[in-house]
Amino acid sequence: MADVASPGSGQLSDLLVRERADLVRQVIQELGTSRDRDILLRFYIAEEDKDRISADFGLSSLQFNRVLHRARERYREIYLERAGGNAMLLGLAIILLLVPLSWWERIVE
């Protein structure tokens, strides 16, 4: 029986996934405050619970939502600067931020 590769598998696909993950990490590292970086990484990448992150930062649920929103906005601004204002790339950046990195790493393995 012949092995059939899945449509998204292959070296090129793996490279694109790694490049996208690297781009997300780079943009996050360019954020001005460590709190923005920590909250985005912990909430979206590490998939930590909102209540735990809120408690660690001493934030109420409402405050956490505001901080998260502002961090995402700053992320978007940096990404737009890198992408030259390309709306399609902005959409990709938002998707990259919302899809957990652990999901991509499982695909690459």
PyMOL commands that place a pseudoatom at each C-alpha (Angstrom):
pseudoatom trace, name=CA, resn=MET, resi=1, chain=A, elem=C, hetatm=0, pos=[0.000, 0.000, 0.000]
pseudoatom trace, name=CA, resn=ALA, resi=2, chain=A, elem=C, hetatm=0, pos=[1.488, 3.356, -1.014]
pseudoatom trace, name=CA, resn=ASP, resi=3, chain=A, elem=C, hetatm=0, pos=[1.791, 6.155, 1.505]
pseudoatom trace, name=CA, resn=VAL, resi=4, chain=A, elem=C, hetatm=0, pos=[-0.249, 9.180, 0.515]
pseudoatom trace, name=CA, resn=ALA, resi=5, chain=A, elem=C, hetatm=0, pos=[0.938, 12.560, 1.770]
pseudoatom trace, name=CA, resn=SER, resi=6, chain=A, elem=C, hetatm=0, pos=[-1.622, 14.915, 3.184]
pseudoatom trace, name=CA, resn=PRO, resi=7, chain=A, elem=C, hetatm=0, pos=[-2.278, 18.005, 1.042]
pseudoatom trace, name=CA, resn=GLY, resi=8, chain=A, elem=C, hetatm=0, pos=[-0.545, 20.365, 3.478]
pseudoatom trace, name=CA, resn=SER, resi=9, chain=A, elem=C, hetatm=0, pos=[2.507, 18.244, 4.161]
pseudoatom trace, name=CA, resn=GLY, resi=10, chain=A, elem=C, hetatm=0, pos=[5.941, 18.636, 2.720]
pseudoatom trace, name=CA, resn=GLN, resi=11, chain=A, elem=C, hetatm=0, pos=[9.086, 20.654, 3.165]
pseudoatom trace, name=CA, resn=LEU, resi=12, chain=A, elem=C, hetatm=0, pos=[7.670, 23.860, 1.690]
pseudoatom trace, name=CA, resn=SER, resi=13, chain=A, elem=C, hetatm=0, pos=[4.618, 23.722, 3.932]
pseudoatom trace, name=CA, resn=ASP, resi=14, chain=A, elem=C, hetatm=0, pos=[6.811, 23.067, 6.965]
pseudoatom trace, name=CA, resn=LEU, resi=15, chain=A, elem=C, hetatm=0, pos=[9.048, 26.001, 6.064]
pseudoatom trace, name=CA, resn=LEU, resi=16, chain=A, elem=C, hetatm=0, pos=[6.073, 28.348, 5.667]
pseudoatom trace, name=CA, resn=VAL, resi=17, chain=A, elem=C, hetatm=0, pos=[4.671, 27.307, 9.038]
pseudoatom trace, name=CA, resn=ARG, resi=18, chain=A, elem=C, hetatm=0, pos=[8.020, 27.922, 10.737]
pseudoatom trace, name=CA, resn=GLU, resi=19, chain=A, elem=C, hetatm=0, pos=[8.403, 31.303, 9.011]
pseudoatom trace, name=CA, resn=ARG, resi=20, chain=A, elem=C, hetatm=0, pos=[4.930, 32.378, 10.119]
pseudoatom trace, name=CA, resn=ALA, resi=21, chain=A, elem=C, hetatm=0, pos=[5.617, 31.315, 13.689]
pseudoatom trace, name=CA, resn=ASP, resi=22, chain=A, elem=C, hetatm=0, pos=[8.939, 33.194, 13.611]
pseudoatom trace, name=CA, resn=LEU, resi=23, chain=A, elem=C, hetatm=0, pos=[7.184, 36.319, 12.334]
pseudoatom trace, name=CA, resn=VAL, resi=24, chain=A, elem=C, hetatm=0, pos=[4.643, 36.190, 15.155]
pseudoatom trace, name=CA, resn=ARG, resi=25, chain=A, elem=C, hetatm=0, pos=[7.438, 35.824, 17.714]
pseudoatom trace, name=CA, resn=GLN, resi=26, chain=A, elem=C, hetatm=0, pos=[9.398, 38.721, 16.177]
pseudoatom trace, name=CA, resn=VAL, resi=27, chain=A, elem=C, hetatm=0, pos=[6.437, 41.082, 16.203]
pseudoatom trace, name=CA, resn=ILE, resi=28, chain=A, elem=C, hetatm=0, pos=[5.599, 40.156, 19.785]
pseudoatom trace, name=CA, resn=GLN, resi=29, chain=A, elem=C, hetatm=0, pos=[9.211, 40.778, 20.829]
pseudoatom trace, name=CA, resn=GLU, resi=30, chain=A, elem=C, hetatm=0, pos=[9.019, 44.261, 19.311]
pseudoatom trace, name=CA, resn=LEU, resi=31, chain=A, elem=C, hetatm=0, pos=[6.139, 45.256, 21.576]
pseudoatom trace, name=CA, resn=GLY, resi=32, chain=A, elem=C, hetatm=0, pos=[7.154, 48.130, 23.830]
pseudoatom trace, name=CA, resn=THR, resi=33, chain=A, elem=C, hetatm=0, pos=[6.114, 46.715, 27.179]
pseudoatom trace, name=CA, resn=SER, resi=34, chain=A, elem=C, hetatm=0, pos=[6.894, 43.393, 28.751]
pseudoatom trace, name=CA, resn=ARG, resi=35, chain=A, elem=C, hetatm=0, pos=[3.303, 43.196, 30.015]
pseudoatom trace, name=CA, resn=ASP, resi=36, chain=A, elem=C, hetatm=0, pos=[1.989, 43.258, 26.427]
pseudoatom trace, name=CA, resn=ARG, resi=37, chain=A, elem=C, hetatm=0, pos=[4.459, 40.562, 25.404]
pseudoatom trace, name=CA, resn=ASP, resi=38, chain=A, elem=C, hetatm=0, pos=[3.732, 38.405, 28.434]
pseudoatom trace, name=CA, resn=ILE, resi=39, chain=A, elem=C, hetatm=0, pos=[-0.031, 38.641, 28.126]
pseudoatom trace, name=CA, resn=LEU, resi=40, chain=A, elem=C, hetatm=0, pos=[-0.082, 37.890, 24.392]
pseudoatom trace, name=CA, resn=LEU, resi=41, chain=A, elem=C, hetatm=0, pos=[2.361, 35.010, 24.749]
pseudoatom trace, name=CA, resn=ARG, resi=42, chain=A, elem=C, hetatm=0, pos=[0.653, 33.503, 27.758]
pseudoatom trace, name=CA, resn=PHE, resi=43, chain=A, elem=C, hetatm=0, pos=[-2.910, 33.906, 26.473]
pseudoatom trace, name=CA, resn=TYR, resi=44, chain=A, elem=C, hetatm=0, pos=[-2.471, 33.049, 22.780]
pseudoatom trace, name=CA, resn=ILE, resi=45, chain=A, elem=C, hetatm=0, pos=[0.716, 31.007, 22.550]
pseudoatom trace, name=CA, resn=ALA, resi=46, chain=A, elem=C, hetatm=0, pos=[0.838, 29.141, 25.866]
pseudoatom trace, name=CA, resn=GLU, resi=47, chain=A, elem=C, hetatm=0, pos=[-2.988, 29.049, 26.001]
pseudoatom trace, name=CA, resn=GLU, resi=48, chain=A, elem=C, hetatm=0, pos=[-3.026, 29.852, 29.708]
pseudoatom trace, name=CA, resn=ASP, resi=49, chain=A, elem=C, hetatm=0, pos=[-6.293, 30.513, 31.491]
pseudoatom trace, name=CA, resn=LYS, resi=50, chain=A, elem=C, hetatm=0, pos=[-7.461, 34.131, 31.523]
pseudoatom trace, name=CA, resn=ASP, resi=51, chain=A, elem=C, hetatm=0, pos=[-8.194, 34.030, 35.267]
pseudoatom trace, name=CA, resn=ARG, resi=52, chain=A, elem=C, hetatm=0, pos=[-4.684, 32.814, 36.079]
pseudoatom trace, name=CA, resn=ILE, resi=53, chain=A, elem=C, hetatm=0, pos=[-3.028, 35.515, 33.962]
pseudoatom trace, name=CA, resn=SER, resi=54, chain=A, elem=C, hetatm=0, pos=[-5.344, 38.173, 35.431]
pseudoatom trace, name=CA, resn=ALA, resi=55, chain=A, elem=C, hetatm=0, pos=[-4.451, 37.096, 38.955]
pseudoatom trace, name=CA, resn=ASP, resi=56, chain=A, elem=C, hetatm=0, pos=[-0.716, 37.127, 38.194]
pseudoatom trace, name=CA, resn=PHE, resi=57, chain=A, elem=C, hetatm=0, pos=[-0.974, 40.710, 36.934]
pseudoatom trace, name=CA, resn=GLY, resi=58, chain=A, elem=C, hetatm=0, pos=[-3.429, 41.820, 39.615]
pseudoatom trace, name=CA, resn=LEU, resi=59, chain=A, elem=C, hetatm=0, pos=[-6.119, 42.628, 37.054]
pseudoatom trace, name=CA, resn=SER, resi=60, chain=A, elem=C, hetatm=0, pos=[-9.884, 42.233, 37.183]
pseudoatom trace, name=CA, resn=SER, resi=61, chain=A, elem=C, hetatm=0, pos=[-11.555, 40.422, 34.294]
pseudoatom trace, name=CA, resn=LEU, resi=62, chain=A, elem=C, hetatm=0, pos=[-12.581, 43.742, 32.745]
pseudoatom trace, name=CA, resn=GLN, resi=63, chain=A, elem=C, hetatm=0, pos=[-9.092, 45.214, 33.153]
pseudoatom trace, name=CA, resn=PHE, resi=64, chain=A, elem=C, hetatm=0, pos=[-7.583, 42.098, 31.582]
pseudoatom trace, name=CA, resn=ASN, resi=65, chain=A, elem=C, hetatm=0, pos=[-9.874, 42.444, 28.565]
pseudoatom trace, name=CA, resn=ARG, resi=66, chain=A, elem=C, hetatm=0, pos=[-8.798, 46.065, 28.111]
pseudoatom trace, name=CA, resn=VAL, resi=67, chain=A, elem=C, hetatm=0, pos=[-5.101, 45.254, 28.466]
pseudoatom trace, name=CA, resn=LEU, resi=68, chain=A, elem=C, hetatm=0, pos=[-5.428, 42.356, 26.027]
pseudoatom trace, name=CA, resn=HIS, resi=69, chain=A, elem=C, hetatm=0, pos=[-7.276, 44.556, 23.523]
pseudoatom trace, name=CA, resn=ARG, resi=70, chain=A, elem=C, hetatm=0, pos=[-4.621, 47.267, 23.719]
pseudoatom trace, name=CA, resn=ALA, resi=71, chain=A, elem=C, hetatm=0, pos=[-1.806, 44.717, 23.389]
pseudoatom trace, name=CA, resn=ARG, resi=72, chain=A, elem=C, hetatm=0, pos=[-3.465, 43.293, 20.261]
pseudoatom trace, name=CA, resn=GLU, resi=73, chain=A, elem=C, hetatm=0, pos=[-3.807, 46.809, 18.836]
pseudoatom trace, name=CA, resn=ARG, resi=74, chain=A, elem=C, hetatm=0, pos=[-0.120, 47.517, 19.431]
pseudoatom trace, name=CA, resn=TYR, resi=75, chain=A, elem=C, hetatm=0, pos=[0.718, 44.155, 17.859]
pseudoatom trace, name=CA, resn=ARG, resi=76, chain=A, elem=C, hetatm=0, pos=[-1.392, 45.103, 14.821]
pseudoatom trace, name=CA, resn=GLU, resi=77, chain=A, elem=C, hetatm=0, pos=[0.356, 48.474, 14.475]
pseudoatom trace, name=CA, resn=ILE, resi=78, chain=A, elem=C, hetatm=0, pos=[3.810, 46.894, 14.493]
pseudoatom trace, name=CA, resn=TYR, resi=79, chain=A, elem=C, hetatm=0, pos=[2.715, 44.256, 12.035]
pseudoatom trace, name=CA, resn=LEU, resi=80, chain=A, elem=C, hetatm=0, pos=[1.271, 46.887, 9.697]
pseudoatom trace, name=CA, resn=GLU, resi=81, chain=A, elem=C, hetatm=0, pos=[4.568, 48.764, 9.778]
pseudoatom trace, name=CA, resn=ARG, resi=82, chain=A, elem=C, hetatm=0, pos=[6.403, 45.578, 8.826]
pseudoatom trace, name=CA, resn=ALA, resi=83, chain=A, elem=C, hetatm=0, pos=[3.869, 44.648, 6.146]
pseudoatom trace, name=CA, resn=GLY, resi=84, chain=A, elem=C, hetatm=0, pos=[3.704, 48.143, 4.665]
pseudoatom trace, name=CA, resn=GLY, resi=85, chain=A, elem=C, hetatm=0, pos=[-0.017, 48.479, 5.351]
pseudoatom trace, name=CA, resn=ASN, resi=86, chain=A, elem=C, hetatm=0, pos=[-1.008, 45.456, 3.250]
pseudoatom trace, name=CA, resn=ALA, resi=87, chain=A, elem=C, hetatm=0, pos=[-4.528, 44.502, 4.392]
pseudoatom trace, name=CA, resn=MET, resi=88, chain=A, elem=C, hetatm=0, pos=[-4.124, 40.879, 3.339]
pseudoatom trace, name=CA, resn=LEU, resi=89, chain=A, elem=C, hetatm=0, pos=[-1.010, 40.548, 5.455]
pseudoatom trace, name=CA, resn=LEU, resi=90, chain=A, elem=C, hetatm=0, pos=[-2.836, 42.167, 8.364]
pseudoatom trace, name=CA, resn=GLY, resi=91, chain=A, elem=C, hetatm=0, pos=[-5.496, 39.481, 8.129]
pseudoatom trace, name=CA, resn=LEU, resi=92, chain=A, elem=C, hetatm=0, pos=[-2.779, 36.852, 8.154]
pseudoatom trace, name=CA, resn=ALA, resi=93, chain=A, elem=C, hetatm=0, pos=[-1.146, 38.495, 11.162]
pseudoatom trace, name=CA, resn=ILE, resi=94, chain=A, elem=C, hetatm=0, pos=[-4.381, 38.374, 13.112]
pseudoatom trace, name=CA, resn=ILE, resi=95, chain=A, elem=C, hetatm=0, pos=[-4.900, 34.738, 12.213]
pseudoatom trace, name=CA, resn=LEU, resi=96, chain=A, elem=C, hetatm=0, pos=[-1.305, 33.963, 13.169]
pseudoatom trace, name=CA, resn=LEU, resi=97, chain=A, elem=C, hetatm=0, pos=[-1.828, 35.574, 16.529]
pseudoatom trace, name=CA, resn=LEU, resi=98, chain=A, elem=C, hetatm=0, pos=[-5.090, 33.796, 17.219]
pseudoatom trace, name=CA, resn=VAL, resi=99, chain=A, elem=C, hetatm=0, pos=[-3.985, 30.306, 16.175]
pseudoatom trace, name=CA, resn=PRO, resi=100, chain=A, elem=C, hetatm=0, pos=[-1.996, 28.780, 19.025]
pseudoatom trace, name=CA, resn=LEU, resi=101, chain=A, elem=C, hetatm=0, pos=[1.656, 28.205, 18.215]
pseudoatom trace, name=CA, resn=SER, resi=102, chain=A, elem=C, hetatm=0, pos=[1.399, 24.719, 19.729]
pseudoatom trace, name=CA, resn=TRP, resi=103, chain=A, elem=C, hetatm=0, pos=[-1.011, 23.809, 16.911]
pseudoatom trace, name=CA, resn=TRP, resi=104, chain=A, elem=C, hetatm=0, pos=[1.550, 24.797, 14.275]
pseudoatom trace, name=CA, resn=GLU, resi=105, chain=A, elem=C, hetatm=0, pos=[4.343, 22.988, 16.061]
pseudoatom trace, name=CA, resn=ARG, resi=106, chain=A, elem=C, hetatm=0, pos=[2.272, 19.783, 16.006]
pseudoatom trace, name=CA, resn=ILE, resi=107, chain=A, elem=C, hetatm=0, pos=[1.866, 20.168, 12.248]
pseudoatom trace, name=CA, resn=VAL, resi=108, chain=A, elem=C, hetatm=0, pos=[5.610, 20.585, 11.704]
pseudoatom trace, name=CA, resn=GLU, resi=109, chain=A, elem=C, hetatm=0, pos=[6.539, 17.529, 13.766]
for i in range(1, 109): cmd.bond("trace and resi %d" % i, "trace and resi %d" % (i + 1))
show_as sticks, trace
zoom trace
